[in-house]
């Protein structure tokens, strides 16, 4: 992580998000869902797991249990085979069944669409609630996962040491017109361009606006050159 000057220059921030907007005007989550309940379940399942893995599991799961009633009828033991391929599946199964029960008993089968109600559901913390509220257009929330945390620091949008403090800094510096979409842009940028080990600075659309580019630019190409220069093993080895 590189030290950055905070707060960042407003003109640079505006240009950065304007470029993100030109590249993806309406960014969305890569998790598959059809309604608030399936969205909450998908996001809860995605902790420490890739969206691709979650989508593979929920494709089968939601075909048989896409409502709180059906999920509760499935039960923990019935749910586990559908999600056993993703991390922490036993604890996630417990939480999904518990939140389904709570949605039925306290909310008449409808997922509460306010922060307090969402965070009262088992397995739903601040980050999960923020993703749901942002995705449904209820609140311009910014969920700070590992991608957002990393990219925010590299782009000089934040310099705080905790996700909650980074979230507060982002809300302070991201211009209002882009606030509702910033979460997705930062995640996608971190997932596909500004990756943890070898950021793709040479292909980055905002490289000239990035205060960290001098630390990472050329990393990938240098790695490729090193690999090409490495002598081949002796025949038969």
C-alpha positions in Angstrom: 0.0 0.0 0.0 1.3 3.4 -0.9 1.0 6.6 1.1 -1.3 9.1 -0.6 -2.2 12.7 0.0 -5.8 13.0 1.3 -8.1 14.6 0.4 -7.4 14.1 -3.3 -7.6 16.9 -5.9 -11.4 17.3 -6.8 -10.7 17.8 -10.5 -8.6 14.6 -10.7 -11.4 12.7 -8.9 -14.0 14.1 -11.3 -12.1 13.1 -14.4 -11.4 9.6 -12.9 -15.1 8.9 -12.4 -16.1 10.5 -15.7 -13.8 8.0 -17.4 -15.3 5.1 -15.5 -18.7 6.3 -16.6 -17.8 6.4 -20.2 -16.5 2.9 -20.0 -19.5 1.5 -18.1 -22.4 3.9 -17.8 -24.6 1.5 -15.8 -22.4 -1.0 -13.9 -24.1 -3.8 -12.0 -23.2 -6.6 -9.7 -22.0 -9.8 -11.4 -24.0 -11.9 -9.0 -27.2 -13.3 -10.5 -30.5 -12.6 -8.7 -34.1 -11.9 -9.5 -35.5 -10.1 -6.4 -34.4 -8.7 -3.1 -34.4 -12.2 -1.4 -32.2 -13.9 -4.0 -29.9 -10.8 -4.0 -29.5 -11.0 -0.2 -28.8 -14.7 -0.3 -26.3 -14.4 -3.2 -24.4 -11.5 -1.5 -24.3 -13.4 1.8 -22.9 -16.5 0.0 -20.3 -14.4 -1.8 -18.1 -13.7 1.3 -14.6 -14.9 0.7 -15.8 -16.5 -2.6 -15.8 -15.4 -6.2 -19.0 -14.3 -7.8 -18.5 -16.9 -10.5 -18.5 -19.7 -7.9 -21.6 -18.2 -6.3 -23.5 -18.0 -9.6 -22.7 -21.6 -10.4 -24.1 -22.7 -7.0 -27.2 -20.4 -7.1 -28.2 -21.4 -10.6 -29.1 -24.8 -9.2 -30.2 -23.5 -5.8 -32.6 -20.8 -7.0 -34.3 -23.2 -9.4 -35.7 -25.1 -6.4 -35.5 -22.5 -3.5 -35.9 -18.8 -4.6 -38.2 -17.7 -1.8 -37.9 -17.7 2.0 -40.6 -20.4 2.3 -38.8 -22.7 -0.1 -35.4 -22.1 1.4 -36.7 -22.8 4.9 -38.4 -26.0 3.6 -35.0 -27.0 2.2 -33.3 -26.7 5.6 -29.6 -26.6 6.3 -29.0 -30.2 5.3 -30.9 -29.7 2.1 -29.1 -26.5 1.3 -25.6 -27.7 1.9 -25.3 -29.9 -1.3 -26.1 -26.8 -3.4 -23.4 -24.6 -1.9 -20.8 -27.1 -0.8 -18.5 -25.9 -3.6 -18.1 -22.4 -2.0 -16.1 -21.4 1.0 -17.5 -21.5 4.6 -20.6 -23.3 3.2 -21.7 -24.8 6.5 -21.9 -21.5 8.3 -23.4 -19.8 5.3 -26.1 -22.5 5.1 -26.9 -21.9 8.8 -27.2 -18.1 8.2 -29.3 -18.4 5.0 -31.8 -20.7 6.7 -31.9 -18.4 9.8 -32.4 -15.2 7.7 -35.2 -17.0 5.7 -37.0 -17.8 8.9 -36.6 -14.2 10.2 -37.9 -12.8 6.9 -40.9 -15.0 7.2 -41.6 -14.5 10.9 -40.9 -10.8 11.3 -41.3 -9.3 7.8 -44.2 -11.3 6.2 -41.8 -13.0 3.7 -40.5 -9.7 2.3 -36.9 -8.7 2.8 -36.6 -5.5 4.7 -35.1 -2.8 2.5 -33.6 -0.5 5.1 -30.1 -0.7 6.6 -31.3 -1.5 10.2 -33.6 -4.3 9.1 -31.1 -5.8 6.7 -28.2 -5.8 9.2 -30.5 -7.5 11.8 -30.7 -10.6 9.5 -28.3 -13.4 10.3 -25.1 -13.3 8.2 -25.9 -9.8 6.9 -23.3 -7.2 8.1 -22.8 -3.7 7.0 -21.0 -4.6 3.8 -23.7 -7.0 2.6 -26.4 -4.5 3.5 -24.5 -1.8 1.5 -24.3 -4.0 -1.6 -28.0 -4.8 -1.4 -29.1 -1.2 -0.8 -26.8 0.1 -3.6 -27.8 -2.5 -6.1 -31.5 -1.9 -5.6 -31.0 1.9 -5.9 -32.2 2.5 -2.3 -29.0 4.1 -0.9 -25.8 5.2 -2.7 -23.8 3.0 -0.5 -20.2 2.0 -1.0 -19.3 -1.5 0.3 -15.6 -1.6 0.9 -14.3 -5.1 0.1 -10.7 -6.0 -0.6 -10.9 -4.7 -4.2 -12.4 -1.4 -3.2 -10.0 -1.0 -0.3 -7.0 -1.7 -2.5 -8.1 0.5 -5.5 -9.1 3.4 -3.3 -5.6 3.5 -1.8 -3.8 3.1 -5.1 -5.9 5.8 -6.8 -5.4 8.2 -3.9 -9.1 8.3 -3.0 -8.5 7.2 0.6 -5.7 6.6 3.0 -7.5 5.2 6.1 -6.5 1.9 7.6 -10.0 0.3 8.1 -12.9 -0.5 5.6 -15.3 1.7 7.6 -13.0 4.7 7.6 -12.3 4.2 3.8 -16.0 4.1 3.2 -16.4 7.4 5.0 -13.5 8.9 3.0 -15.0 7.7 -0.3 -18.4 9.3 0.6 -16.6 12.5 1.2 -14.6 12.7 -2.0 -16.8 10.9 -4.7 -18.9 13.5 -6.5 -22.6 13.0 -6.0 -23.6 12.2 -9.6 -21.3 9.1 -9.4 -21.8 8.1 -5.8 -24.3 5.4 -6.5 -22.2 3.7 -9.1 -18.7 4.2 -7.5 -18.9 0.9 -5.6 -19.2 -1.2 -8.8 -16.6 0.8 -10.8 -14.0 0.4 -8.0 -14.8 -3.4 -7.6 -14.6 -4.1 -11.4 -11.5 -2.0 -11.7 -9.9 -4.0 -8.9 -11.1 -7.3 -10.2 -10.0 -7.0 -13.8 -7.4 -4.2 -14.1 -5.9 -3.0 -10.8 -5.3 -6.6 -9.5 -3.5 -7.3 -6.3 -0.3 -8.9 -7.5 0.2 -7.6 -11.1 -2.0 -4.6 -11.8 -2.4 -4.1 -15.6 -1.1 -0.5 -15.6 -0.3 -0.6 -19.3 -4.0 -1.2 -20.1 -5.4 1.0 -17.3 -7.8 3.7 -18.6 -7.0 6.0 -15.6 -3.2 5.3 -15.3 -2.3 8.9 -16.0 -4.5 9.9 -13.0 -3.1 7.3 -10.6 -0.5 8.4 -8.0 0.6 4.8 -7.6 1.4 4.0 -11.2 5.1 4.6 -10.8 5.2 1.7 -8.3 3.4 -0.8 -10.5 3.8 0.2 -14.1 5.8 -2.3 -16.0 5.4 -5.0 -13.4 3.5 -7.4 -15.8 5.8 -6.8 -18.8 8.9 -7.3 -16.6 7.5 -10.6 -15.4 6.9 -11.6 -19.0 10.4 -10.7 -20.0 11.8 -12.6 -17.0 9.8 -15.7 -18.0 11.0 -15.5 -21.6 14.6 -15.0 -20.5 14.6 -18.0 -18.2 16.6 -20.9 -19.8 14.6 -23.9 -20.8 15.3 -27.1 -18.7 17.6 -29.7 -20.2 16.0 -32.2 -22.4 14.7 -35.2 -20.5 14.7 -33.4 -17.2 
